[in-house]
Amino acid sequence: MTTVTFADLGIAEPLCRALADQNYINPTPIQAQAIPALLEGRDLLGLAQTGTGKTAAFTLPILQHLASRHEKRHPKQARALILAPTRELALQIGKSIEAYGRNYKLRHTTIFGGVNQFRQVRTMSGGVDILVATPGRLLDLMNQKHVDLSRTSILVLDEADRMLDMGFVRDVNKIVAALPKQRQSLLFSATMPKSIEHLAADILSDPVRVEVTPEVVTVDRIDQRVMHVDGKRKRELLAKLLDDTELSRVIVFTRTKHCANRVSEQLEKSGVPSEAIHGNKSQGARQRALDNFRNGKARVLVATDIAARGIDVSGITHVINYELPNEAESYVHRIGRTARAGKSGIALSFCDAAERAHLKSIEKLTKRPLTAVDTTEWLGEQIVVPAGEPLAPKRGGRGGPNKNRGDRNQPGKHRRFGKPGNQGANAPRGERKQGGKPGGQKQSRRQQAGA
Ligand code: AMP
């Protein structure tokens, strides 16, 4: 956080009031850098990911700009367009607009795939001030002449790298081509591969470049541990960890939808209220699951990577990687769900023999070895993995010095993961480099996202 105020940045009083209602005291670094330039009408290239406060960084100036110009809304038109890769992110942005814009009379709507288009068409028929959309459905509605972007004067591409990874590049280009050339354009991306540089060069004009490195900051605040465990015993380990009530709001990540369902069912059976969220669920079911998690009815949310993107739930105490992601970048996205907005958090990763290669690439990417936890007190055994090669499980390993135990000095039973805040337990050795984009399964990701 910075020490300036939103008013210092030029944010108008009605917005400042709404921000105070949200308990936003000071702008985050990306807000402090981006807002003045955006209020001047500059284009912007933002290197930032979720968790940095980027949504407010672009929505506040847009709201202020639209409210200060009393232009009429025209049927089927939107004065500003925000493109997002997934419906979850689109909904999240919509919620932010609602919260920050509560003292203005601006109209906004959200358009995404996977649901009937009827209501979206009806809302657009009257025109809106701000349209938040995923590219696929938006293009569909444009082709059907339900949406007209010929007078849209502000464009935001959020999570542009994800959008390209999900195979939206052609849709995005077609959408951008339908906008007037004279406009203000913003592009946010967590990574800056060549494809994004090209896209930015195409759509931005003399942009201000702002960059925050949230992974380092966020990851720094997270106490990260690995638990070496036999794949067959993960279920038992999870159940035992959850005996500790201090794991009060937990996201469990799995690689597959099938595993997400299975883990959630097992938790329910053992009396832990949980919800699963993944790409096979209908929009309504996903929303219900998220609401239950947000309001505390579900203590655990079991999620796949793609479904979890854009989810913004505060107060997540623990992230548990039930299965390690096969893309190391996803690990950073996953654990960033805890330690949001300046808080600290705990991330525990289960790792079986088959996942050790994934663990290595994660450690390579984050430039820090994860501290191995002695699982003896939960499972009665510890699998010891020396630096180098995998070993067989060591049975009944209670007692005895063990070089690989990273937690020898931790406090007693079932409390060691209780409180987030063991900061510095995994001090970074250096700055994390932005890696290449995750690849593969483009079509299915996009389908999963329902966008
Ligand atoms: P974002 O990166 O936009 O997803 O925002 C991450 C989280 O930070 C969200 O929960 C926001 O509500 C919160 N947030 C954004 N800006 C601020 C701020 N200036 N002060 C406190 N929380 C903030």
Boltz pocket constraint, residues with backbone or C-beta under 6 A from the ligand:
constraints:
  - pocket:
      binder: B
      contacts: [[A, 22], [A, 23], [A, 24], [A, 25], [A, 26], [A, 27], [A, 28], [A, 31], [A, 49], [A, 50], [A, 51], [A, 52], [A, 53], [A, 54], [A, 55], [A, 56], [A, 312], [A, 314], [A, 340], [A, 341]]
      max_distance: 6.0
